Amino acid sequence: MSDRRPGRRGRLVAFEGGEGAGKSTQARLVADALGAVLTREPGGTALGERIRDLVLDRSSDGLSDRAEALLLAAARAQHVAEVIEPALRAGTDVVTDRFIASSVAYQGYGRGLPPEEVLELSLWATVGLQPDLVVLLDVAPAVAAARLGTEPDRMEAAGDAFHRAVADGFRALAAADPGRWVVVDGEGTVADVARRVRMALADRWGD
């Protein structure tokens, strides 16, 4: 499929899930299939990558929850302005590894900040832009843990209770907006999951 949609705005697909869910791999496969721009959060821009390094660095343990949320919102604002919105306006599809829902799940449900306030902050940062489709890769905690490296970053090392709350947050968000979200079993081989993701996208878009 061409990466441009003449006369039409591009589509934004966000892959969401906890640590070890396999988002990066599946996002890349879908971007390749759609001929889409592939990007990630936090990151996607020079500024965003610097913020990513700061937020994920284990030496940033003194970072307050609200400061963390604000930093991620700043990275997202730059990401939308510099990468996502120009591509969508040009008719190019965009696939992002994490977007607004990650902030709501991690800083809201995980850190204990009011989820509605985190959502409002992110929507302000994106000027109201939301994904056309959110793909949640759902995996059991034991499976996710087995996929992580031996040197976890600051977020990966946040503890089991934190990650359970994040997973519950993602599921709650998906249940509240089924028109935008699709939940995909993220367990099994890369090919198994990719097949499920393709079927989910075909069900929604017929592509």
KEZA-266865 format. One line per 4 residues: their letters; for each residue x, y, z of N, C-alpha, C. Coordinates in Angstrom, 2 decimals. Each point is the difference from the previous one (the first is absolute). Example, Ala and Ser with C-alpha at 12.3 -4.5 7.8 and 13.67 -1.06 7.14 Angstrom:
# residues 2
as = 13.19 -5.69 7.80 -0.89 1.19 0.00 0.90 1.20 0.00 | -0.35 1.05 -0.72 0.82 1.19 0.06 -0.77 1.09 0.73
***
This chain:
# residues 207
msdr = 0.84 -1.20 0.00 -0.84 1.20 0.00 0.88 1.25 0.00 | -0.39 1.01 -0.77 0.74 1.25 -0.03 -0.05 0.69 1.35 | 1.08 0.75 0.32 0.02 0.71 1.27 -0.73 1.32 -0.08 | -0.50 0.35 -1.19 -0.74 1.26 -0.14 -1.44 -0.29 -0.44
rpgr = -0.89 0.85 0.51 -1.42 -0.15 -0.29 -0.48 1.30 -0.63 | 0.15 0.15 -1.33 -0.28 1.27 -0.67 -1.39 0.53 0.35 | -0.03 1.27 0.40 -1.27 0.64 0.32 -0.57 -0.39 1.34 | 0.68 -0.87 0.73 -0.49 -0.44 1.30 1.06 0.20 1.07
rgrl = -0.47 0.19 1.22 0.91 0.10 1.13 0.51 -1.39 0.36 | 1.26 -0.10 0.40 0.56 -1.28 0.42 -0.66 -0.50 1.28 | 0.23 -1.26 0.30 -0.56 -0.63 1.20 1.10 -0.20 1.04 | -0.37 0.18 1.24 0.94 -0.17 1.10 -0.35 -1.26 0.78
vafe = 0.95 -0.94 0.05 -0.15 -1.24 0.75 0.98 0.02 1.16 | -0.50 -0.24 1.21 0.86 -0.05 1.18 0.02 -1.42 0.56 | 1.18 -0.51 0.26 0.14 -1.28 0.68 0.26 0.27 1.48 | -0.79 -0.67 0.84 0.10 0.20 1.44 0.16 -1.34 0.71
ggeg = 0.45 0.09 1.24 0.19 -1.20 0.82 1.10 0.24 1.01 | 0.11 -0.92 0.94 1.02 0.12 1.02 1.37 -0.39 -0.50 | 0.96 0.00 0.93 1.37 -0.38 -0.36 0.01 -1.46 -0.47 | 0.75 -0.27 -1.07 0.10 -1.35 -0.51 -1.20 -0.49 -0.78
agks = -0.89 0.91 -0.39 -1.20 -0.42 -0.74 0.27 -0.30 -1.47 | 1.13 0.48 -0.51 0.32 -0.23 -1.41 -0.45 1.11 -0.92 | -0.27 1.18 0.54 -0.52 1.11 -0.80 0.94 0.42 -1.12 | 1.28 0.14 0.33 0.95 0.53 -0.98 0.06 -0.88 -1.24
tqar = 0.06 -1.30 0.20 0.07 -0.93 -1.12 -1.26 0.06 -0.85 | -1.16 -0.05 0.64 -1.26 0.00 -0.75 -0.26 1.34 -0.66 | 0.39 1.10 0.65 -0.15 1.32 -0.62 0.83 0.08 -1.28 | 1.22 -0.53 0.06 0.86 0.02 -1.18 -0.61 -0.81 -1.15
lvad = -0.54 -1.17 0.33 -0.59 -0.85 -1.04 -1.20 0.67 -0.66 | -0.83 0.64 0.81 -1.18 0.68 -0.56 0.41 1.22 -0.81 | 0.98 0.75 0.49 0.48 1.15 -0.76 0.54 -0.43 -1.36 | 0.74 -1.10 -0.02 0.53 -0.52 -1.26 -1.14 -0.38 -0.95
alga = -1.03 -0.65 0.56 -1.12 -0.45 -0.82 -0.81 1.17 -0.57 | -0.12 1.07 0.78 -0.79 1.16 -0.43 0.83 1.01 -0.78 | 1.32 -0.17 -0.01 0.85 1.03 -0.58 -0.07 1.27 0.82 | -0.13 -0.16 1.31 -0.24 1.13 0.90 1.29 0.50 0.64
vltr = -0.08 1.21 0.54 1.07 0.53 0.85 -0.03 -0.78 1.31 | 1.15 -0.50 0.43 0.12 -0.71 1.27 0.70 0.91 1.00 | -0.59 0.15 1.18 0.59 0.86 1.01 -0.29 -0.56 1.38 | 0.45 0.69 1.05 -0.19 -0.54 1.34 -0.07 1.12 1.03
epgg = -0.54 -0.36 1.17 -0.03 0.90 1.14 0.45 -0.73 1.26 | 0.63 0.73 0.94 0.53 1.34 -0.27 1.12 -0.09 -1.02 | 0.11 1.01 -0.81 1.00 0.02 -1.05 -0.58 0.52 -1.29 | 0.51 -0.47 -1.11 -0.50 0.40 -1.31 0.59 1.29 -0.53
talg = 0.57 0.81 0.88 0.68 1.23 -0.38 1.28 0.09 0.82 | 0.88 0.92 -0.38 1.24 0.16 0.77 -0.30 0.38 1.44 | -0.95 0.93 0.19 -0.37 0.40 1.35 -0.65 -1.17 0.74 | -0.89 -0.71 -0.67 -0.68 -1.13 0.62 0.94 -1.09 0.44
erir = 1.04 -0.26 -0.79 0.97 -1.03 0.37 0.80 0.42 1.24 | 0.29 1.29 0.12 0.70 0.48 1.19 -0.88 -0.16 1.24 | -1.30 0.29 -0.16 -0.93 -0.18 1.12 -0.13 -1.49 0.32 | -0.03 -0.85 -1.02 -0.07 -1.44 0.23 1.17 -0.47 0.86
dlvl = 1.20 0.45 -0.36 1.17 -0.39 0.76 -0.12 0.43 1.46 | -0.49 1.21 0.22 -0.14 0.52 1.36 -1.02 -0.79 0.80 | -1.16 -0.27 -0.59 -1.09 -0.67 0.72 0.33 -1.46 0.30 | 0.70 -0.67 -0.91 0.27 -1.43 0.17 1.30 -0.30 0.74
drss = 0.82 1.01 0.21 1.28 -0.20 0.67 -0.22 -0.32 1.48 | 0.62 -1.08 0.47 -0.15 -0.38 1.41 0.50 1.08 0.95 | 0.87 0.87 -0.47 0.50 1.08 0.85 -1.02 1.11 0.21 | -1.14 -0.08 -0.71 -1.05 1.01 0.15 -1.04 -0.41 1.03
dgls = 0.38 -0.82 0.96 -0.96 -0.51 0.99 -0.66 1.09 0.82 | 0.61 1.17 0.12 -0.60 1.08 0.76 -1.04 0.79 -0.77 | -0.23 -0.35 -1.24 -0.98 0.71 -0.83 -1.40 -0.17 0.58 | -0.70 1.12 0.22 -1.34 -0.10 0.56 -0.99 -0.49 -1.05
drae = -1.11 -0.55 0.45 -0.99 -0.55 -0.94 -0.54 1.08 -0.93 | -0.27 1.18 0.55 -0.54 1.08 -0.83 1.04 0.51 -0.99 | 1.25 0.09 0.45 1.06 0.42 -0.93 0.14 -1.01 -1.13 | -0.11 -1.30 0.34 0.07 -1.05 -1.01 -1.11 0.19 -1.03
alll = -1.22 0.23 0.48 -1.14 0.17 -0.90 0.19 1.23 -0.89 | 0.53 1.07 0.54 0.21 1.22 -0.78 1.09 -0.19 -1.04 | 1.06 -0.69 0.36 1.07 -0.27 -0.96 -0.51 -0.82 -1.18 | -0.79 -1.02 0.30 -0.53 -0.84 -1.07 -0.98 0.77 -0.88
aaar = -0.77 0.89 0.60 -0.91 0.84 -0.78 0.78 0.94 -0.92 | 1.11 0.53 0.50 0.84 0.87 -0.82 0.57 -0.76 -1.19 | 0.48 -1.21 0.26 0.51 -0.83 -1.10 -1.09 -0.28 -1.02 | -1.20 -0.25 0.48 -1.12 -0.30 -0.90 -0.39 1.22 -0.84
aqhv = -0.01 1.17 0.61 -0.33 1.22 -0.74 0.97 0.21 -1.15 | 1.29 -0.18 0.26 1.00 0.15 -1.06 -0.14 -1.09 -1.05 | -0.31 -1.20 0.43 -0.18 -1.14 -0.90 -1.13 0.26 -0.99 | -1.12 0.48 0.52 -1.16 0.29 -0.86 0.32 1.13 -0.96
aevi = 0.60 1.08 0.52 0.27 1.17 -0.83 1.03 -0.27 -1.09 | 1.00 -0.80 0.34 1.14 -0.18 -0.91 -0.14 -1.21 -0.92 | -0.65 -1.07 0.47 -0.03 -1.26 -0.76 -1.41 -0.41 -0.40 | -0.87 -0.16 0.99 -1.28 -0.65 -0.26 -0.95 0.86 -0.82
epal = -0.26 1.21 0.43 -0.98 0.83 -0.69 0.42 0.33 -1.43 | 1.26 0.35 -0.28 0.37 0.24 -1.40 -0.21 -1.22 -0.89 | 0.30 -1.20 0.53 -0.21 -1.20 -0.81 -1.47 -0.24 -0.27 | -0.82 0.15 1.02 -1.44 -0.22 -0.18 -0.58 1.00 -1.00
ragt = 0.41 1.24 0.09 -0.49 1.02 -0.93 0.39 -0.33 -1.43 | 1.15 -0.63 -0.17 0.48 -0.37 -1.34 -0.67 -1.26 -0.53 | -0.88 -0.60 0.81 -0.69 -1.22 -0.43 0.76 -1.27 0.31 | 1.03 0.09 0.84 0.82 -1.16 0.35 -0.46 -0.60 1.32
dvvt = -0.15 -1.31 0.02 -0.34 -0.68 1.25 1.19 0.05 0.95 | -0.29 0.00 1.30 1.03 0.00 1.03 -0.30 -1.11 0.99 | 1.02 -0.76 0.35 -0.10 -1.03 1.04 0.95 0.39 1.12 | -0.54 0.15 1.21 0.83 0.39 1.13 -0.01 -1.07 1.10
drfi = 1.18 -0.27 0.50 0.19 -0.89 1.13 -0.20 0.85 1.25 | -1.21 -0.02 0.54 -0.50 0.78 1.14 -0.50 1.37 -0.44 | -1.05 0.45 0.72 -0.54 1.35 -0.22 -0.72 0.40 1.28 | -1.11 0.69 -0.11 -0.68 0.57 1.17 -0.33 -1.03 1.06
assv = -0.48 -1.16 -0.41 -0.45 -1.01 0.98 1.11 -0.45 0.92 | 1.24 0.04 -0.47 1.10 -0.39 0.88 0.14 0.95 1.17 | -0.20 1.29 -0.25 0.06 0.96 1.10 -1.13 -0.25 0.99 | -1.19 -0.23 -0.51 -1.14 -0.23 0.89 0.21 -1.26 0.82
ayqg = 0.49 -1.06 -0.64 0.21 -1.27 0.71 1.17 0.08 0.97 | 1.11 0.56 -0.44 1.21 0.01 0.83 -0.04 1.09 1.08 | -0.23 1.24 -0.43 0.02 1.08 0.99 -1.32 0.12 0.75 | -1.10 -0.39 -0.65 -1.29 0.01 0.67 -0.19 -1.22 0.87
ygrg = -0.29 -1.14 -0.61 -0.27 -1.22 0.76 1.24 -0.49 0.75 | 1.17 0.08 -0.62 1.21 -0.52 0.62 0.53 0.89 1.12 | 0.19 1.28 -0.28 0.57 0.92 0.99 -1.05 0.51 0.98 | -1.27 -0.12 -0.37 -1.05 0.46 0.91 -0.44 1.43 -0.21
lppe = 0.42 0.63 -1.10 -0.53 1.32 -0.33 -1.42 -0.16 -0.55 | -0.83 1.04 0.10 -1.37 -0.12 -0.53 0.03 -0.28 -1.51 | -0.48 -1.16 -0.44 0.08 -0.33 -1.43 -0.64 1.03 -0.90 | -1.12 0.60 0.44 -0.67 0.98 -0.85 0.87 1.25 -0.19
evle = 0.79 0.35 1.02 0.88 1.15 -0.13 1.18 -0.31 -0.92 | 0.52 -1.21 0.08 1.08 -0.40 -0.90 -0.50 -0.01 -1.44 | -1.21 -0.48 -0.21 -0.58 0.00 -1.34 -0.17 1.43 -0.50 | -0.51 0.88 0.84 -0.20 1.39 -0.40 1.32 0.65 -0.38
lslw = 1.05 -0.28 0.77 1.33 0.55 -0.29 0.49 -0.49 -1.36 | -0.17 -1.30 -0.27 0.46 -0.54 -1.28 -0.80 0.55 -1.17 | -1.29 0.16 0.17 -0.81 0.55 -1.09 0.36 1.46 -0.27 | 0.37 0.73 1.06 0.48 1.36 -0.21 1.31 -0.02 -0.78
atvg = 0.89 -0.94 0.35 1.29 -0.11 -0.68 -0.16 -0.35 -1.48 | -1.00 -0.82 -0.33 -0.19 -0.44 -1.39 -0.99 0.87 -0.76 | -0.47 1.07 0.62 -1.03 0.86 -0.59 -1.23 -0.84 -0.36 | -0.31 -0.96 0.87 -1.19 -0.82 -0.17 0.17 -1.22 -0.89
lqpd = 1.19 -0.18 -0.57 0.21 -1.15 -0.88 -0.03 -1.31 0.78 | -0.79 -0.95 -0.48 -0.04 -1.35 0.56 0.18 -1.01 -1.13 | 0.42 -1.22 0.33 0.18 -1.01 -1.05 -1.32 -0.39 -0.64 | 0.06 -0.38 -1.26 -1.17 -0.58 -0.66 -0.23 -1.41 0.51
lvvl = 1.08 -0.69 0.37 -0.10 -1.35 0.53 1.10 -0.21 1.03 | -0.37 -0.63 1.12 0.96 -0.38 1.02 0.02 -1.52 0.09 | 1.16 -0.59 -0.16 0.15 -1.45 0.11 0.67 -0.30 1.33 | -0.73 -0.65 0.90 0.54 -0.38 1.30 0.48 -1.44 -0.07
ldva = 1.29 -0.20 0.22 0.55 -1.35 0.07 -0.03 -0.43 1.46 | -0.80 -1.00 0.28 -0.24 -0.45 1.36 0.76 -1.30 0.25 | 0.88 0.00 1.01 0.77 -1.19 0.33 -0.02 -0.21 1.51 | 0.16 -1.26 0.41 0.06 -0.32 1.42 1.29 0.56 0.60
pava = -0.03 0.39 1.27 1.19 0.57 0.64 1.23 -0.88 -0.11 | -0.15 -1.31 0.16 1.15 -0.90 -0.07 0.62 0.00 -1.38 | -0.83 0.06 -1.04 0.50 0.03 -1.37 0.74 1.30 -0.25 | -0.58 1.11 0.44 0.64 1.30 -0.19 1.35 0.05 0.71
aarl = 0.04 -0.49 1.23 1.24 0.03 0.78 1.10 -0.81 -0.68 | -0.37 -1.11 -0.61 0.99 -0.85 -0.66 0.60 0.66 -1.23 | -0.70 0.97 -0.57 0.48 0.67 -1.20 0.94 1.17 0.30 | 0.04 0.45 1.24 0.81 1.16 0.36 1.46 -0.38 0.16
gtep = 0.86 0.99 -0.18 1.43 -0.23 0.14 0.41 -0.10 1.46 | 1.27 -0.24 0.20 0.53 -0.20 1.36 0.31 1.32 0.69 | 0.00 1.12 -0.74 0.25 1.31 0.58 -1.19 0.90 -0.28 | -1.06 -0.11 0.82 -1.21 0.78 -0.26 0.21 1.50 0.13
drme = -0.72 0.76 -0.81 0.07 1.45 0.13 -0.88 0.45 1.17 | -0.07 1.27 0.21 -0.71 0.54 1.16 -1.47 -0.41 0.01 | -0.64 -0.01 -1.15 -1.42 -0.36 -0.05 -0.20 -1.50 0.16 | 0.85 -0.77 -0.65 -0.10 -1.46 0.12 0.22 -0.46 1.43
aagd = 0.81 0.75 0.75 0.35 -0.39 1.36 -0.95 0.57 1.05 | -1.16 0.50 -0.42 -0.91 0.68 0.92 -0.74 -0.93 0.95 | 0.05 -1.31 -0.20 -0.60 -0.94 0.94 -1.27 -0.66 -0.52 | -0.30 -1.18 0.56 -1.14 -0.78 -0.48 -1.33 0.72 0.20
afhr = -0.18 0.65 1.15 -1.28 0.68 0.27 -0.23 1.11 -1.01 | 1.06 0.73 -0.32 -0.10 1.06 -1.01 -0.43 -0.57 -1.34 | 0.64 -1.07 -0.43 -0.29 -0.55 -1.33 -1.38 -0.66 -0.05 | -0.46 -0.55 1.11 -1.37 -0.52 0.03 -1.01 1.14 -0.15
avad = 0.28 1.12 0.65 -0.89 1.15 -0.11 -0.01 0.56 -1.42 | 1.17 0.02 -0.63 0.09 0.46 -1.39 -0.82 -0.90 -0.92 | 0.14 -1.32 0.18 -0.75 -0.94 -0.83 -1.50 0.17 0.20 | -0.41 0.18 1.25 -1.42 0.24 0.28 -0.47 1.29 -0.67
gfra = 0.87 1.01 0.02 -0.35 1.26 -0.64 -0.22 -0.15 -1.49 | 0.90 -0.70 -0.68 -0.17 -0.21 -1.44 -1.31 -0.73 -0.29 | -0.30 -1.02 0.79 -1.23 -0.76 -0.25 -1.24 0.86 0.23 | 0.06 0.86 1.01 -1.13 0.89 0.28 -0.19 0.99 -1.15
laaa = 1.09 0.54 -0.51 -0.09 0.94 -1.11 -0.58 -0.68 -1.24 | 0.44 -1.22 -0.28 -0.51 -0.73 -1.16 -1.49 -0.29 0.14 | -0.41 -0.39 1.20 -1.41 -0.33 0.23 -0.88 1.24 -0.13 | 0.53 1.16 0.34 -0.79 1.23 -0.03 -0.15 0.58 -1.39
dpgr = 0.82 -0.43 -0.96 -0.04 0.59 -1.34 0.21 -1.09 -1.06 | -0.92 -0.97 -0.09 0.19 -1.12 -0.93 0.00 0.41 -1.46 | -0.56 1.15 -0.31 0.01 0.45 -1.38 1.38 0.41 -0.48 | 0.86 0.38 0.92 1.34 0.44 -0.36 1.05 -1.08 0.28
wvvv = -0.27 -0.87 0.99 0.98 -0.98 0.46 -0.30 -1.40 -0.51 | 1.07 -0.77 -0.18 -0.13 -1.43 -0.24 1.04 -0.68 0.88 | -0.42 -1.04 0.70 0.89 -0.73 0.90 0.45 -1.28 -0.70 | 1.31 -0.20 -0.06 0.58 -1.15 -0.70 0.83 -0.80 1.00
dgeg = -0.19 -1.30 -0.02 0.82 -0.89 0.81 1.45 0.12 -0.45 | 0.88 0.46 0.89 1.38 0.22 -0.36 0.93 -1.16 0.28 | -0.55 -1.15 0.39 0.84 -1.17 0.31 0.17 -0.88 -1.24 | 1.09 -0.77 0.00 0.31 -0.86 -1.14 1.17 0.56 -0.78
tvad = 0.24 -0.55 -1.17 1.11 0.46 -0.83 -0.33 1.36 -0.62 | 1.04 0.66 -0.52 -0.19 1.27 -0.69 -0.99 -0.18 -1.16 | 0.13 -1.11 -0.73 -0.89 -0.26 -1.13 -1.44 -0.20 0.46 | -0.19 -0.70 1.13 -1.35 -0.22 0.53 -0.67 1.33 0.32
varr = 0.74 0.85 0.70 -0.57 1.29 0.40 -0.24 0.88 -1.23 | 0.94 -0.01 -0.94 -0.15 0.79 -1.21 -1.25 -0.40 -0.78 | -0.30 -1.29 -0.03 -1.20 -0.46 -0.70 -1.26 0.53 0.69 | 0.00 -0.02 1.33 -1.16 0.54 0.73 -0.16 1.50 -0.23
vrma = 1.12 0.71 -0.03 -0.06 1.44 -0.23 -0.53 0.29 -1.39 | 0.48 -0.74 -1.01 -0.48 0.20 -1.37 -1.50 -0.24 -0.09 | -0.48 -1.04 0.66 -1.43 -0.29 -0.02 -0.78 1.12 0.67 | 0.53 0.54 1.10 -0.68 1.09 0.70 -0.09 1.24 -0.87
ladr = 1.09 0.33 -0.71 -0.03 1.17 -0.87 -0.93 -0.24 -1.18 | 0.00 -1.21 -0.54 -0.90 -0.30 -1.12 -1.45 0.11 0.42 | -0.31 -0.43 1.21 -1.37 0.09 0.50 -0.44 1.46 0.10 | 0.92 0.88 0.37 -0.34 1.42 0.17 0.00 0.76 -1.31
wgd = 1.01 -0.26 -0.85 0.21 0.84 -1.17 -0.15 -0.72 -1.33 | 0.03 -1.34 0.03 -0.13 -0.75 -1.24 1.25 0.09 -0.87 | 1.13 0.44 0.58 1.24 0.12 -0.79 0.74 -1.32 -0.03
***
